[in-house]
Amino acid sequence: MLLVGCGTDEGGPLAVAVRYLAAAPEAYEGKEIITSGVVRVFYPGGADEHYVVEDPQRHRVGLALDDTARLAEFVGRSVTVSGVVHFREDRGIFLDVRQLEPQPSPTPIR
């Protein structure tokens, strides 16, 4: 799924690619967005454990969800995620996750 910086006609979340979120977090602060990428975890099991959604060029946006076990289910998998964008100096850019869904696996051509 290719997501660029564009809105929706229904007033729903703004579809934004991870690279745009990472490049200009202040432009999306407080906005509900939808994006896609692969879930990664850093420092698993440690005090600094954190999850991100990452695009193929390794642009990353943090994922905040109280249920980290839910995030852990998706590590290494392509997902579509929606949430509200926040930026904090001590944390960087992150999404307060509202919805997280796996992307369907491509069907092999036979």
N, C-alpha and C positions, 0 to 999 in steps of 0.2 A: 504494500500500500504506500503510495507516494502522498505525503502531506506537505502542503506548502502554506505560506501565510495567507489564509483566506478564511472568510467567515462562512456561516451557514444562513440559509434563507429563513429557517425556522426560529432563529434566535437562540439556538443551542450552543454548545461549546465551539470555540474557534479552532479550526484545524490548523496546526502549526508543526512544522518539521522540527525535530530536536535541535538541529544546527541553528535555526533561527532563535529558539528559546535560549540556547547557550550563548549566542552572540549578543543578544539584547534583552537580558532578563527584565530590565526596568520597563520595557515596552509592554510586557505582559503581566506585570505585578497585579495581583488581585483578580485576574481574568480567568474564567473557566476555559480550558483548552482541551483538545484531544490530540494525541500524537501516537507514534508507534516506534518500536525499536526492540532491542533485546535486553532483557533484565540481567543485570550483573550484580554481584555482591562483592564488597571489599571488606577486608578484615573480618571474615566470618567467625562468629562466636566470641569476638572480642568486644571491648567497651566501645570501640570506634566502628563497629559493624554498620555498614550502610548500603543501601540498594540504589541503583540507578537504572534509567532506561538509556540505552546507547545506540547510536546509529552506526552504519558501516564505517564512517570516517572517525569514529571514537569521540564524537561530541556526546556529552552526557548531561543528564538532568536528574537530580536526586528524586527519590520516591519516598514519601512519608505516609506511613499507614501504621496504626497502632498494632494491627495483627501482622507482625513480621513473618509469622509462619506462612501466611497467605502469600507474601512476596517471595519467600523461599521456594514455594512450589513452582515458581516461574523462572527461576535462575537458568540462564542459557536458552530460554525460549523467546520467540518473537511474540510481542503482545501489542495490543492497542490499549492505551491508558488515557483516562480523562481525569481532570482534577483542576484545582485552583493553583495558580502559579504564585510562589512567594520567593523573595530573595532576602537573605540575611548575610551580613558581612562574615559572621562566624560559621556559616553553613553553606553559603552559595545559593544557587537556584535550585528549587525543588518544587515538586507537585504534591499538594495535599490530595492524595488519591481518593477519587470517588468511585471509579469503576476501572477494573482491570480484566481484560479478556484475552485469551490466547488467540493468535492469528492461525487460521487453518493452515495445515501443512500442505505444500504443493502436491498435487496428484502426479505421480510418475507417468511419463509418456511411455506407452508400450508400443 
